[in-house]
Amino acid sequence: MVTENEAKLLVQRILTHPGLKERVEAILDIAENTSGELVTADQAEGKAIEEVQKLGRELLKEWAFQRHEKAIELAKNTHPNAKKHEKKSSTGNQHSEK
């Protein structure tokens, strides 16, 4: 049994990951057959596999983003005087006509 506190914590965590929330809702829609289009087990299985694959891609995207943010923070802490690499805004030297 899930406590009210656990349920609130889970909702809070899901809300911080909108992409994952969308995928979980899609999986619940399959389980509840909210569209009414899933007549056979094969249809439900196919749709479930598709949504779980999407969930996996979204999860890895979230994971990579978190890792990237942590790497940036670690770099800032390890090398506080390092300059951030930014695209140059200069158009360069203009060639003179001869």
C-alpha positions in Angstrom: 0.0 0.0 0.0 1.3 3.5 -0.9 1.0 6.1 1.8 -0.3 9.5 1.1 3.2 11.0 1.7 4.7 8.5 -0.8 2.1 9.4 -3.4 2.7 13.1 -2.9 6.5 12.6 -3.3 6.0 10.6 -6.4 3.7 13.2 -8.0 6.2 16.0 -7.1 9.1 14.0 -8.7 7.1 13.2 -11.8 6.1 16.9 -12.2 9.8 17.8 -12.4 10.1 15.6 -15.5 7.4 16.6 -17.9 8.6 14.2 -20.7 8.5 11.2 -18.3 5.1 12.3 -17.0 3.7 12.3 -20.6 5.1 8.8 -21.2 3.7 7.4 -18.0 0.3 8.9 -18.8 0.4 7.3 -22.2 1.2 3.9 -20.6 -1.7 4.3 -18.2 -4.0 5.2 -21.1 -3.0 1.9 -22.7 -3.7 0.0 -19.5 -7.1 1.6 -19.2 -7.8 1.5 -22.9 -9.1 5.1 -22.8 -9.2 5.4 -26.5 -11.2 2.2 -26.9 -9.1 1.3 -30.0 -7.2 -1.6 -28.4 -9.5 -4.6 -29.1 -7.0 -7.5 -29.1 -4.1 -8.4 -26.8 -1.7 -8.1 -29.8 -2.8 -4.5 -30.4 -2.4 -3.6 -26.7 1.0 -5.4 -26.6 2.2 -3.5 -29.7 1.1 -0.2 -28.3 2.7 -0.9 -25.0 6.0 -1.8 -26.6 6.0 1.4 -28.6 5.3 3.5 -25.5 7.9 1.7 -23.3 10.5 2.4 -26.0 9.5 6.1 -26.0 9.7 6.0 -22.2 13.2 4.6 -22.4 14.3 7.3 -24.9 12.9 10.0 -22.7 14.5 8.5 -19.6 17.9 8.4 -21.2 17.4 12.0 -22.4 16.6 13.1 -18.8 19.6 11.1 -17.5 22.0 12.6 -20.0 20.8 16.1 -19.2 21.3 15.5 -15.5 24.8 14.1 -16.1 25.7 17.1 -18.3 24.5 19.6 -15.6 26.6 17.8 -13.0 29.6 17.8 -15.2 29.3 21.5 -15.8 29.0 22.1 -12.0 32.0 19.9 -11.3 34.0 21.7 -13.9 33.1 25.1 -12.4 34.0 23.9 -8.9 37.3 22.3 -10.1 38.4 25.1 -12.4 36.8 28.3 -11.1 39.0 30.5 -13.3 38.2 28.7 -16.5 36.4 30.6 -19.1 33.2 29.3 -20.7 33.6 28.5 -24.4 31.4 30.8 -26.4 30.9 31.4 -30.0 32.8 34.4 -31.3 30.6 37.3 -32.3 33.2 38.9 -34.5 32.8 38.7 -38.3 36.6 38.6 -38.7 38.9 40.8 -40.7 37.6 42.2 -43.9 39.8 41.7 -46.9 40.9 45.0 -48.5 40.7 45.5 -52.2 43.9 45.9 -54.1 
